[in-house]
Amino acid sequence: MFQTNTDFQPLSDKQLLINIRGENILTGWHPSYYPLAYPFYEQIIDSTGLEPVFMGQIGPDNYSLALKKRFRGARFLRQGSAISDFQTIRHSKHVVLGISSFSWLASWLSETAINIHLPVAGLFDPRSGETDMLPVTDSRYHFYAVDFPDMQQRQSLDLETWANSADSNRLLAVDEINRMHQLTPGE
């Protein structure tokens, strides 16, 4: 499908790639993008028993610094080029997506991924009416209901407090997602 590109950071079968799109999600430029709470990552790490490896747009911002502090034992990959990060996602067996079309596309096009953990919020929430990006017939995907504040809530929300405490990370069954598809925005 793709021309072979060796510019990626390979992971082992025992590692869980967690993609962070900090530059996109922290600016607040779009209502469908927002950071995920740390308990979301902890739940998946605990339930899979895999070694967490964080990658992507992880910088000197407060969210990224707190992420590094909370997950001290985790590996944090150096930020590569966009194509390198894309290929790293595509070549990983176990992936946790950020709320990002970039990480979604890389995992969806993957011929290597066997477990893709997708937060059903923001861009990926079918109730928003924006997109339909939940491949419910693809057995590689595990869907999660996660806390995701709307734009009005974000005005008065302390990101650090919220990111440390939000905990509604429930695994969703396919029939629940199908019901979400039937809802129109505003219902």
Buried (B, 14 or more C-beta within 10 A) or exposed (E): EEEEEEEBBEBEEEBBBBBBBBBBBBEEEBBBBBBBBBBBBBBBBEEBEBBBBBBBBBEEBEBBEBBEEBBEEBBBBEBBEEEBBBBBBBBBBBBBBBBBBBBBBBBBEBEBBEBBBBBBBBBBBBBBEBEEBBBBEEEBBBBBBBBBBEEEEBEEBEBEEBBBEBBEBEEBEEEBBEEBEEEEEEE
